Amino acid sequence: MKIKNLVLGLALSMFILSCSKDDSSSNDNTLNAAQARTSAEIDNMTEDVSAIVENQIDIQLNDTGRMSDAPESFLPPCATVTTVVTGNTWTRTIDFGTTGCTMPNGNVLSGMIIITKTVNSDPLTRTFSVTFDNFHFNARLVEGNKTIVRTLTTVAPIHPTSTMTLNLTVTFPNGDSFVRTGNRVSEMIEGFGTPIWADNIFRVTGNWSTTRPNWSQTTTITTPLVFRMNCQYRLVRGVLEIVRNNNTAVINYGDGTCDNEATISINGGPANTFTFGN
């Protein structure tokens, strides 16, 4: 019995290790829990960058629908923000330095995020372009671009909806790259009437594809994701469905509790709990 328990314990340890390690090296066109976790990690990385961009856009757009002074920035002191207006073009650069800048939620960023828009006369709809310069998120290189069309509602309560078109490449430290393309719609459902970033709540829908040299998969938000900025881990609710070939993974982020736990189920099997974020 002791030998059997030892074998079972070693097997369980190997399973936990395989799910917690960086599984980005897999080129298999099947789908397992560890690979679904890698996809979720890229999703969370994308959402974290989107929150930074949304925060800076929210500060810049303090001219329509706001009830108070300029919104606060949640960036740490190690991040330097520079704004340049050249002719009709507005550019804001967020520089996290070369050695790494730790965000309040524990993620370590380096390099630059660059947000650009062309000034126009429409106060309700504006388009922003987001690019990256040697930008790393927890040692993962992020390249490519986002286009964000941000629209304010014309009925009370006034609040923004941001439609993002993604075309990103994420390269892990072992050299494996993932190409992410698709669309993400983020609606600020609470908090737009105050300058306090922490009281903002976002509801996100969308779908995207992720490709590697020998496989491609699609991800769809089947239950809207809810992000609370007063939660360290932010993502508190919602369901994703990942499909690769004939395999389906369902990731459930819970019922609204502020934690970093989610569950993964593969092809209708039992749901296994994992942690995300820092």
Backbone as CSV, one residue per row, in Angstrom:
resi,resn,N_x,N_y,N_z,CA_x,CA_y,CA_z,C_x,C_y,C_z
1,MET,0.838,-1.200,0.000,0.000,0.000,0.000,0.873,1.251,0.000
2,LYS,1.989,1.229,0.792,2.881,2.384,0.830,3.492,2.636,-0.540
3,ILE,3.869,1.530,-1.243,4.447,1.691,-2.578,3.417,2.267,-3.525
4,LYS,2.168,1.782,-3.446,1.094,2.289,-4.304,0.855,3.768,-4.046
5,ASN,0.824,4.155,-2.760,0.616,5.557,-2.433,1.760,6.425,-2.944
6,LEU,2.998,5.883,-2.865,4.146,6.628,-3.350,4.043,6.861,-4.854
7,VAL,3.645,5.818,-5.592,3.502,5.938,-7.037,2.425,6.957,-7.386
8,LEU,1.290,6.863,-6.681,0.209,7.813,-6.923,0.645,9.236,-6.602
9,GLY,1.402,9.380,-5.495,1.874,10.707,-5.122,2.818,11.276,-6.163
10,LEU,3.733,10.432,-6.670,4.642,10.901,-7.709,3.895,11.274,-8.971
11,ALA,2.887,10.492,-9.339,2.087,10.791,-10.528,1.360,12.115,-10.376
12,LEU,0.783,12.331,-9.187,0.071,13.581,-8.936,1.036,14.763,-8.984
13,SER,2.223,14.587,-8.399,3.208,15.658,-8.419,3.605,16.016,-9.839
14,MET,3.794,14.977,-10.686,4.159,15.228,-12.067,3.052,15.952,-12.799
15,PHE,1.772,15.612,-12.498,0.632,16.287,-13.131,0.597,17.756,-12.740
16,ILE,0.770,18.028,-11.438,0.743,19.411,-10.964,1.883,20.199,-11.584
17,LEU,3.082,19.561,-11.659,4.226,20.244,-12.241,3.976,20.551,-13.704
18,SER,3.394,19.590,-14.448,3.160,19.809,-15.868,2.147,20.907,-16.105
19,CYS,1.198,21.091,-15.183,0.192,22.134,-15.351,0.707,23.492,-14.924
20,SER,1.732,23.529,-14.066,2.227,24.806,-13.576,3.411,25.309,-14.385
21,LYS,4.063,24.434,-15.157,5.214,24.864,-15.932,4.761,25.599,-17.184
22,ASP,5.713,26.228,-17.868,5.427,26.925,-19.110,5.231,25.893,-20.199
23,ASP,3.988,25.686,-20.652,3.690,24.639,-21.618,3.711,25.156,-23.049
24,SER,4.286,26.323,-23.261,4.258,26.916,-24.581,5.078,26.131,-25.592
25,SER,5.882,25.145,-25.148,6.737,24.408,-26.068,5.981,23.365,-26.865
26,SER,4.724,23.089,-26.512,3.992,22.023,-27.179,3.528,22.450,-28.555
27,ASN,3.854,21.637,-29.582,3.364,21.865,-30.933,2.256,20.887,-31.288
28,ASP,1.791,20.100,-30.330,0.781,19.090,-30.576,-0.513,19.751,-31.012
29,ASN,-1.209,19.133,-31.994,-2.465,19.723,-32.432,-3.655,19.192,-31.648
30,THR,-3.387,18.458,-30.562,-4.449,18.117,-29.630,-4.584,19.261,-28.632
31,LEU,-5.407,19.069,-27.595,-5.622,20.125,-26.616,-5.732,19.497,-25.242
32,ASN,-4.901,19.948,-24.310,-4.990,19.450,-22.946,-5.066,20.620,-21.977
33,ALA,-5.177,20.309,-20.696,-5.403,21.352,-19.695,-4.229,22.324,-19.619
34,ALA,-2.994,21.812,-19.711,-1.834,22.690,-19.611,-1.775,23.647,-20.797
35,GLN,-2.115,23.153,-22.002,-2.117,24.026,-23.170,-3.219,25.073,-23.070
36,ALA,-4.378,24.675,-22.532,-5.462,25.635,-22.321,-5.040,26.701,-21.327
37,ARG,-4.257,26.307,-20.329,-3.749,27.280,-19.359,-2.811,28.274,-20.021
38,THR,-1.955,27.799,-20.947,-1.066,28.711,-21.662,-1.881,29.727,-22.451
39,SER,-2.959,29.258,-23.101,-3.834,30.167,-23.832,-4.470,31.181,-22.887
40,ALA,-4.907,30.723,-21.720,-5.507,31.627,-20.735,-4.486,32.641,-20.234
41,GLU,-3.225,32.224,-20.127,-2.170,33.146,-19.691,-2.001,34.277,-20.696
42,ILE,-2.048,33.936,-22.000,-1.948,34.965,-23.029,-3.179,35.869,-22.979
43,ASP,-4.357,35.260,-22.732,-5.582,36.069,-22.590,-5.431,37.090,-21.465
44,ASN,-4.962,36.634,-20.313,-4.828,37.520,-19.160,-3.781,38.596,-19.401
45,MET,-2.732,38.232,-20.127,-1.718,39.208,-20.501,-2.344,40.298,-21.374
46,THR,-3.143,39.881,-22.351,-3.817,40.830,-23.232,-4.750,41.743,-22.457
47,GLU,-5.480,41.168,-21.504,-6.415,41.966,-20.710,-5.686,42.965,-19.821
48,ASP,-4.540,42.560,-19.263,-3.787,43.467,-18.405,-3.264,44.664,-19.201
49,VAL,-2.751,44.381,-20.391,-2.287,45.470,-21.252,-3.458,46.364,-21.639
50,SER,-4.609,45.751,-21.924,-5.796,46.530,-22.282,-6.220,47.445,-21.141
51,ALA,-6.111,46.960,-19.903,-6.473,47.798,-18.752,-5.558,49.008,-18.648
52,ILE,-4.262,48.813,-18.905,-3.319,49.936,-18.880,-3.698,50.962,-19.943
53,VAL,-3.985,50.474,-21.144,-4.343,51.363,-22.246,-5.654,52.084,-21.949
54,GLU,-6.663,51.332,-21.461,-7.954,51.940,-21.132,-7.784,53.045,-20.091
55,ASN,-6.952,52.796,-19.100,-6.721,53.780,-18.046,-6.126,55.069,-18.618
56,GLN,-5.138,54.920,-19.505,-4.500,56.101,-20.083,-5.438,56.825,-21.050
57,ILE,-6.241,56.086,-21.791,-7.228,56.710,-22.674,-8.270,57.444,-21.838
58,ASP,-8.683,56.815,-20.739,-9.681,57.429,-19.868,-9.180,58.764,-19.326
59,ILE,-7.896,58.818,-18.994,-7.305,60.069,-18.516,-7.318,61.112,-19.630
60,GLN,-6.935,60.704,-20.845,-6.855,61.648,-21.951,-8.228,62.151,-22.368
61,LEU,-9.248,61.298,-22.253,-10.584,61.668,-22.718,-11.421,62.313,-21.621
62,ASN,-10.796,63.055,-20.761,-11.529,63.698,-19.677,-12.172,65.006,-20.177
63,ASP,-13.011,64.869,-21.204,-13.652,66.064,-21.753,-15.119,65.835,-22.087
64,THR,-15.594,64.602,-21.999,-16.985,64.315,-22.330,-17.534,63.285,-21.354
65,GLY,-18.597,63.601,-20.683,-19.274,62.618,-19.856,-18.715,62.455,-18.470
66,ARG,-17.646,63.136,-18.151,-17.073,63.015,-16.816,-17.753,63.963,-15.836
67,MET,-17.849,63.517,-14.596,-18.499,64.319,-13.565,-17.485,64.924,-12.602
68,SER,-16.206,64.727,-12.851,-15.210,65.163,-11.878,-13.899,65.449,-12.588
69,ASP,-12.829,65.599,-11.810,-11.532,65.911,-12.372,-10.932,64.694,-13.072
70,ALA,-9.720,64.883,-13.582,-9.064,63.830,-14.348,-8.968,62.532,-13.561
71,PRO,-9.226,61.385,-14.210,-9.126,60.100,-13.531,-7.699,59.820,-13.070
72,GLU,-7.586,58.977,-12.061,-6.279,58.637,-11.536,-5.592,57.588,-12.404
73,SER,-4.284,57.560,-12.358,-3.499,56.521,-13.015,-3.114,55.475,-11.978
74,PHE,-3.173,54.189,-12.371,-2.760,53.142,-11.434,-1.343,52.665,-11.728
75,LEU,-0.627,53.378,-12.616,0.739,52.984,-12.934,1.670,53.252,-11.760
76,PRO,2.655,52.391,-11.531,3.620,52.614,-10.442,4.622,53.703,-10.818
77,PRO,5.361,54.244,-9.847,6.321,55.325,-10.120,7.403,54.938,-11.120
78,CYS,7.687,53.647,-11.277,8.743,53.239,-12.202,8.323,53.371,-13.662
79,ALA,7.048,53.631,-13.929,6.569,53.830,-15.296,6.541,55.323,-15.609
80,THR,7.131,55.679,-16.733,7.186,57.080,-17.167,6.230,57.285,-18.332
81,VAL,5.362,58.292,-18.214,4.380,58.581,-19.264,4.737,59.903,-19.926
82,THR,4.848,59.872,-21.250,5.166,61.067,-22.030,4.095,61.275,-23.091
83,THR,3.596,62.495,-23.202,2.575,62.819,-24.197,3.114,63.875,-25.156
84,VAL,2.964,63.601,-26.454,3.434,64.522,-27.489,2.300,64.747,-28.477
85,VAL,2.042,66.016,-28.798,1.069,66.372,-29.829,1.820,67.013,-30.982
86,THR,1.727,66.364,-32.151,2.388,66.876,-33.349,1.336,67.088,-34.422
87,GLY,1.047,68.317,-34.711,-0.003,68.594,-35.676,-1.335,68.068,-35.177
88,ASN,-1.894,67.122,-35.923,-3.192,66.558,-35.587,-3.077,65.198,-34.902
89,THR,-1.860,64.822,-34.512,-1.628,63.493,-33.941,-1.210,63.592,-32.483
90,TRP,-1.896,62.830,-31.647,-1.623,62.747,-30.210,-0.977,61.402,-29.921
91,THR,0.160,61.404,-29.209,0.871,60.167,-28.900,1.214,60.128,-27.417
92,ARG,0.861,59.041,-26.770,1.252,58.841,-25.367,2.088,57.574,-25.278
93,THR,3.289,57.717,-24.699,4.216,56.596,-24.552,4.346,56.245,-23.074
94,ILE,4.126,54.976,-22.774,4.288,54.468,-21.406,5.561,53.643,-21.389
95,ASP,6.570,54.136,-20.695,7.890,53.498,-20.677,8.105,52.823,-19.325
96,PHE,8.239,51.492,-19.351,8.433,50.728,-18.120,9.911,50.439,-17.849
97,GLY,10.788,51.030,-18.654,12.215,50.844,-18.433,12.730,49.544,-19.012
98,THR,14.012,49.307,-18.803,14.650,48.113,-19.365,14.871,47.014,-18.334
99,THR,14.854,47.355,-17.055,15.142,46.356,-16.020,13.895,45.704,-15.450
100,GLY,12.726,46.256,-15.745,11.486,45.682,-15.225,10.815,46.594,-14.228
101,CYS,9.527,46.741,-14.391,8.716,47.613,-13.548,7.554,46.773,-13.030
102,THR,7.416,46.669,-11.719,6.404,45.800,-11.119,5.085,46.549,-10.950
103,MET,4.031,45.986,-11.534,2.702,46.569,-11.425,2.090,46.236,-10.063
104,PRO,1.026,46.952,-9.668,0.393,46.677,-8.369,-0.078,45.242,-8.205
105,ASN,-0.422,44.557,-9.312,-0.877,43.176,-9.204,0.263,42.167,-9.314
106,GLY,1.518,42.651,-9.341,2.668,41.755,-9.311,3.282,41.432,-10.654
107,ASN,2.619,41.761,-11.762,3.200,41.506,-13.075,4.374,42.450,-13.310
108,VAL,5.418,41.927,-13.975,6.628,42.703,-14.235,6.679,43.053,-15.724
109,LEU,6.735,44.362,-16.007,6.718,44.856,-17.371,8.002,45.612,-17.677
110,SER,8.416,45.564,-18.936,9.538,46.371,-19.399,9.263,46.776,-20.844
111,GLY,10.023,47.782,-21.317,9.780,48.275,-22.661,8.658,49.294,-22.685
112,MET,8.118,49.543,-23.873,7.169,50.642,-24.038,5.871,50.210,-24.716
113,ILE,4.765,50.814,-24.255,3.469,50.758,-24.929,3.227,52.153,-25.501
114,ILE,2.869,52.218,-26.785,2.685,53.504,-27.459,1.243,53.609,-27.955
115,ILE,0.538,54.639,-27.508,-0.855,54.870,-27.882,-0.916,56.115,-28.755
116,THR,-1.537,55.994,-29.924,-1.599,57.112,-30.861,-3.031,57.310,-31.341
117,LYS,-3.427,58.568,-31.492,-4.715,58.851,-32.116,-4.606,60.136,-32.930
118,THR,-5.471,60.224,-33.930,-5.583,61.440,-34.718,-6.738,62.251,-34.164
119,VAL,-6.469,63.496,-33.833,-7.487,64.359,-33.246,-8.587,64.617,-34.278
120,ASN,-9.856,64.420,-33.836,-10.967,64.726,-34.726,-12.038,65.480,-33.960
121,SER,-13.078,65.866,-34.661,-14.105,66.712,-34.053,-15.231,65.921,-33.405
122,ASP,-15.219,64.592,-33.541,-16.296,63.779,-32.981,-15.996,63.474,-31.521
123,PRO,-16.756,64.020,-30.574,-16.461,63.789,-29.162,-16.932,62.423,-28.655
124,LEU,-17.711,61.698,-29.444,-18.290,60.439,-28.979,-17.532,59.210,-29.462
125,THR,-16.836,59.302,-30.583,-16.120,58.154,-31.123,-14.704,58.560,-31.490
126,ARG,-13.735,57.821,-30.956,-12.334,58.092,-31.265,-11.610,56.767,-31.492
127,THR,-10.622,56.796,-32.383,-9.859,55.596,-32.728,-8.416,55.750,-32.249
128,PHE,-7.931,54.732,-31.573,-6.571,54.714,-31.037,-5.807,53.537,-31.631
129,SER,-4.535,53.762,-31.886,-3.642,52.695,-32.324,-2.650,52.409,-31.203
130,VAL,-2.463,51.120,-30.888,-1.556,50.707,-29.816,-0.454,49.839,-30.412
131,THR,0.795,50.236,-30.211,1.939,49.457,-30.661,2.906,49.263,-29.497
132,PHE,3.965,48.485,-29.734,4.887,48.102,-28.666,6.334,48.258,-29.133
133,ASP,7.197,48.623,-28.201,8.622,48.760,-28.483,9.398,47.970,-27.436
134,ASN,9.901,46.801,-27.852,10.654,45.909,-26.956,9.896,45.688,-25.652
135,PHE,8.594,45.482,-25.760,7.742,45.355,-24.582,7.685,43.893,-24.124
136,HIS,7.961,43.684,-22.827,7.913,42.347,-22.237,6.934,42.339,-21.067
137,PHE,6.170,41.279,-21.000,5.207,41.071,-19.915,5.590,39.768,-19.228
138,ASN,6.107,39.874,-18.008,6.619,38.685,-17.308,7.558,37.874,-18.201
139,ALA,8.493,38.572,-18.836,9.539,37.989,-19.694,9.002,37.456,-21.013
140,ARG,7.724,37.668,-21.327,7.171,37.297,-22.626,7.197,38.527,-23.531
141,LEU,7.790,38.397,-24.693,7.872,39.496,-25.635,6.529,39.663,-26.345
142,VAL,5.990,40.882,-26.323,4.719,41.175,-26.980,4.991,42.119,-28.147
143,GLU,4.564,41.697,-29.354,4.748,42.501,-30.554,3.419,42.600,-31.299
144,GLY,3.342,43.544,-32.242,2.128,43.676,-33.035,1.395,44.954,-32.719
145,ASN,0.058,44.918,-32.847,-0.709,46.140,-32.663,-2.142,45.833,-32.269
146,LYS,-2.775,46.861,-31.711,-4.207,46.861,-31.430,-4.792,48.134,-32.011
147,THR,-6.005,48.021,-32.500,-6.762,49.212,-32.869,-7.976,49.278,-31.966
148,ILE,-8.171,50.414,-31.334,-9.269,50.571,-30.380,-10.196,51.680,-30.858
149,VAL,-11.456,51.337,-31.056,-12.473,52.332,-31.363,-13.307,52.509,-30.106
150,ARG,-13.216,53.683,-29.516,-13.881,53.937,-28.239,-15.075,54.865,-28.469
151,THR,-16.244,54.402,-28.025,-17.487,55.125,-28.255,-18.181,55.392,-26.929
152,LEU,-18.664,56.609,-26.758,-19.452,56.964,-25.583,-20.937,56.861,-25.916
153,THR,-21.722,56.307,-24.999,-23.159,56.243,-25.196,-23.752,57.646,-25.173
154,THR,-24.882,57.793,-25.816,-25.548,59.100,-25.843,-26.725,59.160,-24.877
155,VAL,-26.958,58.059,-24.152,-28.038,58.031,-23.167,-27.433,57.802,-21.793
156,ALA,-28.118,58.280,-20.775,-27.619,58.141,-19.401,-27.776,56.698,-18.931
157,PRO,-26.837,56.221,-18.110,-25.614,56.933,-17.753,-24.572,56.840,-18.873
158,ILE,-23.925,57.943,-19.175,-22.896,57.953,-20.212,-21.738,57.070,-19.775
159,HIS,-21.311,56.179,-20.654,-20.179,55.311,-20.360,-19.573,54.831,-21.677
160,PRO,-18.307,54.401,-21.669,-17.641,54.030,-22.917,-17.712,52.537,-23.223
161,THR,-17.670,52.244,-24.518,-17.469,50.890,-25.026,-16.271,50.933,-25.972
162,SER,-15.322,50.030,-25.765,-14.120,49.989,-26.588,-14.090,48.699,-27.393
163,THR,-14.039,48.832,-28.715,-13.927,47.673,-29.603,-12.482,47.572,-30.058
164,MET,-11.833,46.460,-29.720,-10.413,46.291,-30.016,-10.223,45.215,-31.086
165,THR,-9.400,45.546,-32.080,-8.968,44.571,-33.084,-7.533,44.185,-32.761
166,LEU,-7.301,42.892,-32.527,-6.001,42.406,-32.058,-5.204,41.769,-33.190
167,ASN,-3.912,42.040,-33.203,-2.981,41.332,-34.078,-1.640,41.295,-33.358
168,LEU,-1.490,40.331,-32.456,-0.350,40.286,-31.548,0.436,38.988,-31.711
169,THR,1.719,39.080,-31.444,2.577,37.900,-31.357,3.215,37.890,-29.971
170,VAL,3.048,36.794,-29.253,3.618,36.646,-27.914,4.679,35.553,-27.972
171,THR,5.907,35.913,-27.597,7.016,34.965,-27.636,7.471,34.673,-26.210
172,PHE,7.454,33.384,-25.851,7.845,32.955,-24.514,9.370,32.864,-24.403
173,PRO,9.897,32.815,-23.176,11.357,32.777,-23.012,12.045,31.622,-23.735
174,ASN,11.344,30.512,-23.959,11.964,29.386,-24.661,11.939,29.544,-26.178
175,GLY,11.422,30.675,-26.668,11.427,30.948,-28.094,10.138,30.633,-28.811
176,ASP,9.200,29.962,-28.169,7.931,29.625,-28.804,7.041,30.852,-28.938
177,SER,6.447,31.028,-30.117,5.616,32.189,-30.389,4.173,31.781,-30.672
178,PHE,3.258,32.639,-30.256,1.832,32.445,-30.476,1.293,33.708,-31.139
179,VAL,0.586,33.557,-32.238,-0.010,34.690,-32.935,-1.476,34.768,-32.547
180,ARG,-1.885,35.916,-32.056,-3.253,36.123,-31.569,-3.930,37.201,-32.420
181,THR,-5.032,36.845,-33.086,-5.818,37.803,-33.863,-7.280,37.659,-33.478
182,GLY,-8.017,38.769,-33.543,-9.432,38.692,-33.225,-9.979,40.008,-32.741
183,ASN,-11.108,39.925,-32.044,-11.815,41.120,-31.590,-12.224,40.975,-30.130
184,ARG,-12.208,42.103,-29.446,-12.565,42.153,-28.032,-13.366,43.429,-27.802
185,VAL,-14.535,43.300,-27.201,-15.381,44.463,-26.918,-15.475,44.623,-25.410
186,SER,-15.035,45.792,-24.910,-15.014,46.059,-23.483,-15.952,47.215,-23.178
187,GLU,-16.929,46.970,-22.302,-17.863,48.008,-21.890,-17.655,48.322,-20.415
188,MET,-17.419,49.600,-20.107,-17.282,49.993,-18.715,-18.683,50.144,-18.131
189,ILE,-19.095,49.184,-17.334,-20.476,49.157,-16.853,-20.649,49.871,-15.512
190,GLU,-19.543,50.160,-14.820,-19.604,50.927,-13.580,-18.338,51.764,-13.439
191,GLY,-18.481,52.945,-12.816,-17.330,53.731,-12.411,-16.935,54.885,-13.306
192,PHE,-17.606,55.062,-14.451,-17.162,56.107,-15.366,-17.408,57.512,-14.824
193,GLY,-18.316,57.657,-13.892,-18.642,58.978,-13.365,-17.756,59.459,-12.250
194,THR,-16.688,58.741,-11.934,-15.788,59.154,-10.860,-14.342,59.111,-11.364
195,PRO,-13.426,59.807,-10.695,-12.016,59.752,-11.077,-11.270,58.563,-10.475
196,ILE,-11.977,57.703,-9.791,-11.351,56.579,-9.081,-11.302,55.367,-9.999
197,TRP,-10.102,54.944,-10.367,-9.961,53.809,-11.268,-10.447,52.522,-10.605
198,ALA,-10.249,52.396,-9.308,-10.560,51.144,-8.619,-12.048,50.826,-8.598
199,ASP,-12.926,51.801,-8.851,-14.356,51.486,-8.821,-14.895,51.108,-10.202
200,ASN,-14.006,51.000,-11.187,-14.439,50.632,-12.534,-14.670,49.135,-12.658
201,ILE,-15.722,48.783,-13.385,-16.024,47.389,-13.693,-16.253,47.291,-15.203
202,PHE,-15.600,46.319,-15.839,-15.707,46.132,-17.280,-16.371,44.789,-17.588
203,ARG,-17.188,44.792,-18.629,-17.773,43.547,-19.151,-17.220,43.346,-20.560
204,VAL,-16.639,42.171,-20.801,-15.903,41.936,-22.040,-16.508,40.755,-22.798
205,THR,-16.687,40.943,-24.108,-17.102,39.862,-25.006,-16.112,39.810,-26.163
206,GLY,-16.204,38.768,-26.986,-15.341,38.705,-28.156,-14.921,37.300,-28.514
207,ASN,-14.111,37.210,-29.537,-13.556,35.927,-29.990,-12.252,36.193,-30.718
208,TRP,-11.375,35.199,-30.728,-10.072,35.356,-31.364,-9.507,33.991,-31.719
209,SER,-8.468,34.015,-32.522,-7.778,32.776,-32.896,-6.330,32.863,-32.440
210,THR,-5.761,31.702,-32.156,-4.357,31.593,-31.782,-3.717,30.562,-32.701
211,THR,-2.587,30.898,-33.303,-1.949,29.975,-34.246,-0.501,29.727,-33.872
212,ARG,-0.090,28.496,-34.181,1.291,28.047,-34.074,1.656,27.453,-35.427
213,PRO,2.903,27.035,-35.641,3.277,26.509,-36.963,2.408,25.349,-37.443
214,ASN,1.932,24.480,-36.519,1.182,23.323,-36.993,-0.188,23.156,-36.355
215,TRP,-0.712,24.207,-35.733,-2.090,24.136,-35.265,-2.684,25.530,-35.121
216,SER,-4.006,25.554,-35.076,-4.737,26.787,-34.866,-5.929,26.483,-33.984
217,GLN,-6.291,27.407,-33.128,-7.449,27.216,-32.265,-8.235,28.505,-32.167
218,THR,-9.510,28.387,-31.820,-10.354,29.553,-31.647,-10.808,29.635,-30.197
219,THR,-10.977,30.855,-29.716,-11.484,31.096,-28.368,-12.686,32.027,-28.467
220,THR,-13.756,31.657,-27.774,-14.966,32.465,-27.762,-15.398,32.696,-26.323
221,ILE,-15.744,33.931,-26.001,-16.310,34.219,-24.686,-17.780,33.840,-24.731
222,THR,-18.140,32.762,-24.063,-19.524,32.292,-24.102,-20.384,32.914,-23.009
223,THR,-19.760,33.310,-21.900,-20.414,34.102,-20.857,-19.519,35.314,-20.626
224,PRO,-20.062,36.547,-20.732,-19.200,37.728,-20.660,-18.243,37.702,-19.475
225,LEU,-17.004,38.094,-19.740,-16.008,38.210,-18.682,-16.239,39.514,-17.926
226,VAL,-16.079,39.470,-16.618,-16.253,40.653,-15.781,-14.929,40.932,-15.067
227,PHE,-14.456,42.171,-15.213,-13.200,42.603,-14.600,-13.502,43.702,-13.598
228,ARG,-13.110,43.491,-12.347,-13.250,44.486,-11.289,-11.881,45.059,-10.976
229,MET,-11.726,46.365,-11.136,-10.421,46.972,-10.935,-10.010,47.038,-9.466
230,ASN,-10.955,46.852,-8.547,-10.584,46.837,-7.130,-10.167,45.447,-6.665
231,CYS,-10.132,44.496,-7.588,-9.640,43.145,-7.286,-8.229,43.026,-7.854
232,GLN,-7.304,42.548,-7.061,-5.919,42.429,-7.520,-5.822,41.631,-8.817
233,TYR,-6.631,40.582,-8.937,-6.547,39.704,-10.100,-7.514,40.111,-11.206
234,ARG,-8.434,41.054,-10.892,-9.326,41.720,-11.846,-10.387,40.806,-12.450
235,LEU,-9.995,39.700,-13.078,-10.974,38.842,-13.741,-11.706,38.004,-12.699
236,VAL,-13.012,38.226,-12.548,-13.750,37.588,-11.455,-14.913,36.727,-11.935
237,ARG,-15.276,36.803,-13.209,-16.441,36.060,-13.683,-16.351,35.865,-15.195
238,GLY,-16.986,34.806,-15.692,-17.087,34.602,-17.127,-16.577,33.240,-17.559
239,VAL,-16.911,32.882,-18.799,-16.564,31.562,-19.329,-15.988,31.712,-20.739
240,LEU,-14.880,31.014,-20.986,-14.255,30.932,-22.303,-14.375,29.519,-22.846
241,GLU,-14.518,29.406,-24.152,-14.493,28.101,-24.811,-13.386,28.103,-25.854
242,ILE,-12.457,27.153,-25.739,-11.343,27.018,-26.671,-11.567,25.758,-27.497
243,VAL,-11.474,25.879,-28.819,-11.696,24.739,-29.705,-10.477,24.547,-30.591
244,ARG,-9.912,23.338,-30.562,-8.821,22.964,-31.456,-9.132,21.595,-32.028
245,ASN,-9.256,21.531,-33.353,-9.696,20.305,-34.015,-11.015,19.845,-33.400
246,ASN,-11.088,18.629,-32.887,-12.333,18.138,-32.295,-12.316,18.210,-30.771
247,ASN,-11.400,18.985,-30.229,-11.268,19.088,-28.779,-11.748,20.457,-28.296
248,THR,-12.411,20.450,-27.138,-12.949,21.681,-26.573,-12.543,21.797,-25.113
249,ALA,-12.009,22.945,-24.751,-11.696,23.250,-23.354,-12.605,24.395,-22.911
250,VAL,-13.165,24.267,-21.720,-14.006,25.310,-21.146,-13.319,25.830,-19.897
251,ILE,-13.077,27.140,-19.862,-12.448,27.782,-18.711,-13.487,28.670,-18.038
252,ASN,-13.722,28.414,-16.764,-14.727,29.146,-15.993,-14.019,29.959,-14.909
253,TYR,-14.224,31.278,-14.931,-13.535,32.160,-13.995,-14.342,32.462,-12.739
254,GLY,-15.449,31.773,-12.527,-16.105,31.863,-11.231,-17.344,32.725,-11.201
255,ASP,-17.756,33.072,-9.967,-19.050,33.696,-9.719,-18.955,35.152,-9.287
256,GLY,-17.782,35.761,-9.431,-17.612,37.151,-9.022,-16.705,37.345,-7.828
257,THR,-16.283,36.254,-7.192,-15.377,36.338,-6.045,-14.008,36.845,-6.484
258,CYS,-13.416,37.725,-5.690,-12.095,38.271,-6.009,-11.026,37.262,-5.611
259,ASP,-10.660,36.409,-6.541,-9.568,35.459,-6.322,-8.901,35.194,-7.666
260,ASN,-7.862,34.382,-7.667,-7.186,34.048,-8.915,-7.358,32.573,-9.251
261,GLU,-8.559,32.062,-9.010,-8.863,30.663,-9.297,-9.850,30.553,-10.453
262,ALA,-9.626,29.554,-11.295,-10.529,29.230,-12.382,-10.527,27.717,-12.541
263,THR,-11.428,27.215,-13.370,-11.465,25.779,-13.627,-11.353,25.513,-15.121
264,ILE,-10.788,24.363,-15.467,-10.682,23.913,-16.856,-11.334,22.548,-16.976
265,SER,-12.160,22.403,-17.997,-12.748,21.112,-18.337,-12.430,20.815,-19.795
266,ILE,-11.923,19.611,-20.073,-11.569,19.214,-21.433,-12.587,18.213,-21.947
267,ASN,-13.215,18.540,-23.073,-14.169,17.641,-23.733,-15.245,17.117,-22.783
268,GLY,-15.747,18.007,-21.937,-16.831,17.637,-21.040,-16.407,16.847,-19.823
269,GLY,-15.104,16.705,-19.610,-14.612,15.962,-18.461,-14.697,16.767,-17.178
270,PRO,-14.158,16.217,-16.092,-14.224,16.907,-14.798,-13.487,18.243,-14.833
271,ALA,-13.973,19.207,-14.044,-13.368,20.531,-13.993,-12.222,20.534,-12.983
272,ASN,-11.049,20.908,-13.434,-9.872,20.990,-12.577,-9.552,22.450,-12.282
273,THR,-9.242,22.751,-11.021,-8.977,24.122,-10.608,-7.514,24.488,-10.878
274,PHE,-7.297,25.718,-11.331,-5.937,26.232,-11.475,-5.938,27.692,-11.049
275,THR,-4.751,28.254,-10.849,-4.618,29.654,-10.483,-4.018,30.423,-11.643
276,PHE,-4.379,31.699,-11.745,-3.857,32.537,-12.812,-3.381,33.840,-12.197
277,GLY,-2.579,34.585,-12.960,-2.063,35.863,-12.476,-1.007,35.648,-11.412
278,ASN,-0.635,36.758,-10.750,0.396,36.708,-9.710,-0.228,36.749,-8.334
